[in-house]
Every structure is written in structure tokens, then in C-alpha cells.
Amino acid sequence: MEEKKRRLLTSQDPAAGASDGPGTGPSARSKPATRVKPLSKVSIGWRIVVPAIAFVILTCGQFLNTNDFFPLGSLTQYATAKDLNGTVNSTCLEAQFPGEDEPRRLGFNTATVGIERGDVESQLDRVIAHPELLQSMADSYIRLHPDEPKPETMILCRATTQLKNGLAVGEPEQTTLATWEVR
């Protein structure tokens, strides 16, 4: 045990201190012992600061119950089991185009409307209270699809699917959450 402590304290190569027999001691070494350079204060500092910052962000995400700091945001989506006979809600986006009788469902992603569904769902109450925020999605759609007709109305909706034993039963029920006349 004393030999192990001495090697750790002197940073010697473990093979260098072996003395199992003749010709294996320090004088018979084929290569010199390498001295390990200690970490600089900067190296130690960033190894302490980076995990501390990640921990603070994770903690704030938990207390604020937000996914704005993803992947260090709220982990509540993993915290509870879903009722196998309950409902599943999914936020959807539709647009009414000129000359069409029914609104058309749009893909809720950055390639279609410039924002992901989860980013809107995390601020759903705010979007419902201020439907004018749908204008930015209409503007993004127009910019991303210059050859398509311009939408007249943006509709934020929720599709609710009933589950039975974990499987979808029947057609989803759709509810309109907010509408906005595009300018």
C-alpha cells in the first residue's frame, strides 16, 4: 500500500517501481518515467463552470416548467404515465386559401411555417390570448412557399384523440383555439 501511495504522489510510471527480480529495478528501465503535468487553473475552472451552468439551466427549466432551454428544460413530459383510456391532445395548424372551401392542414414545422409545434405548444396560452402571433407563421409560410397562394386565414386548432387500452378509437375531435385574418 505504501508503494502505491508513493507512486501516486511522485507520478512515477507503475512499471518503473517494480522490483520483482534482478534487472527489473529503476536501473534496468528501457524508457524514462514520464511526469504527468497537472491541470492548469483554466482547465480546472471550465470543468467546474460548465457543469454548474448546465445544472442551473436544468434547475430553472424545472421550476419554470418550460422547454425553452431544451435539452435542459422541463422533464415533466417523462414524469407521469399516460392514462391508457384517456385522451391525447395534438396542436395543429390550418390555413384557409383563396378559392378553397375547406381549410388545409399545414405541416407544423420549420420547413412549412418557420416554427416547430413544440415551440408553439410551450406558449399556447399566449398564442390563444394574442392570435396576432399567427401572422408571423403566415409570413413565414409565404416566404418559404413563394409559388403557393397566400393564406387568407390562419387557424390554430387542437385534435383530441380518445384512447381505449392505449389505442386510438374513432376520429379525432377538432377544436379551434384561435383564428387570424392574414394581412
Summary of the structure (lengths in Angstrom):
residues: 183
radius of gyration: 30.7
end to end distance: 79.7
largest distance: 96.9
contacts: 404
relative contact order: 0.11
helix: 37%
strand: 22%
